[in-house]
């Protein structure tokens, strides 16, 4: 019997714990849900190429969010906000700055690169 797939929130929490304890996480990039219709419609109307119809998050991105230089400037998004982002993004404002989509709730902002390339480890089963 296959083990149950962890929730997106659990994956984010695990990555954040890894980063806090080890300084890195080896968890592979993971799908956090579908690209919203409002992002798709904006992209189509403004010739913005979306790399996928899914949004992904990676340990590298989460580590980037938590780096010391952001902390010194007071720009760090709390771990709880990061964990809840996949569900909360639907209620956030969404902007496009010419390069990236920006989700914001007025205090925190989350950057989504529309055509970002990620590396995934591939397992071959024989």
C-alpha positions in Angstrom: 0.0 0.0 0.0 1.4 3.4 -1.0 2.0 6.0 1.8 -0.4 8.9 1.6 1.0 11.9 -0.2 1.8 14.8 2.2 -0.3 18.0 1.8 1.2 21.0 0.3 1.2 22.7 3.7 3.1 19.8 5.2 5.7 19.9 2.4 6.3 23.6 2.9 6.5 23.1 6.7 9.0 20.3 6.2 11.2 22.4 3.8 11.2 25.3 6.3 12.1 23.0 9.2 15.0 21.5 7.0 16.2 25.0 6.2 16.1 26.1 9.8 17.9 22.9 11.1 20.3 22.1 8.2 20.4 25.3 6.1 19.0 23.5 3.1 16.3 21.0 2.1 16.6 18.2 -0.4 12.8 18.0 -1.1 12.2 18.2 -4.8 10.0 21.1 -6.3 6.4 20.4 -5.7 3.0 21.4 -7.2 1.0 23.8 -5.1 -2.0 24.0 -7.4 -3.5 25.2 -10.7 -2.6 28.6 -12.2 -5.6 30.9 -11.4 -8.0 31.9 -14.2 -7.2 35.6 -13.6 -3.5 35.0 -14.2 -4.2 33.0 -17.3 -6.6 35.6 -18.7 -4.1 38.4 -18.0 -1.3 36.4 -19.6 -3.3 35.7 -22.7 -4.4 39.4 -23.1 -0.9 40.7 -22.6 1.2 38.1 -24.4 2.8 36.8 -21.3 4.0 33.2 -21.7 3.2 30.9 -18.8 5.5 27.9 -18.3 2.7 25.6 -17.1 -0.9 25.5 -16.0 0.4 24.5 -12.5 2.3 26.5 -9.9 5.3 25.0 -8.3 7.3 25.8 -5.2 10.9 24.7 -4.4 13.2 24.5 -1.4 15.5 27.0 -3.2 12.7 29.6 -3.5 11.7 29.1 0.2 15.3 29.4 1.3 15.6 32.6 -0.8 12.5 34.0 1.1 14.2 33.3 4.5 17.7 34.7 3.8 19.4 36.9 6.3 19.5 40.0 4.0 15.7 39.9 3.8 15.5 39.5 7.5 17.7 42.5 8.1 15.4 44.6 6.0 12.2 43.3 7.6 11.1 41.7 4.3 10.8 38.1 5.5 7.4 36.5 5.1 6.6 34.5 8.2 6.7 30.7 8.0 3.0 30.5 8.7 2.3 32.9 5.7 4.4 30.7 3.5 2.6 27.6 4.6 -0.8 29.1 4.0 0.1 30.8 0.7 -1.3 28.0 -1.6 -4.7 28.4 -0.1 -4.7 32.1 0.7 -3.5 33.3 -2.7 -7.0 33.2 -4.1 -8.0 36.0 -1.8 -4.9 38.1 -2.5 -4.5 40.9 -4.9 -2.6 39.9 -8.1 -0.4 42.2 -10.1 2.1 41.9 -12.9 5.2 44.1 -12.8 6.4 43.4 -16.4 8.5 40.4 -15.3 6.7 38.6 -12.5 3.3 38.2 -11.0 3.0 39.5 -7.5 0.4 38.2 -4.9 -0.1 40.5 -2.0 -2.3 40.9 1.0 -1.2 44.5 1.6 1.6 43.4 4.0 3.4 40.4 2.5 4.1 39.7 -1.1 4.8 36.5 -3.0 6.6 36.5 -6.4 5.6 34.1 -9.1 7.9 33.9 -12.1 5.6 33.0 -15.1 8.1 31.0 -17.0 10.7 29.9 -14.5 12.6 26.7 -15.2 13.1 24.2 -12.4 15.2 21.1 -12.1 13.6 17.9 -11.0 15.4 14.7 -10.1 14.0 11.8 -12.1 13.7 8.3 -10.7 13.7 5.5 -13.2 11.8 2.3 -12.1 12.6 -0.9 -13.8 
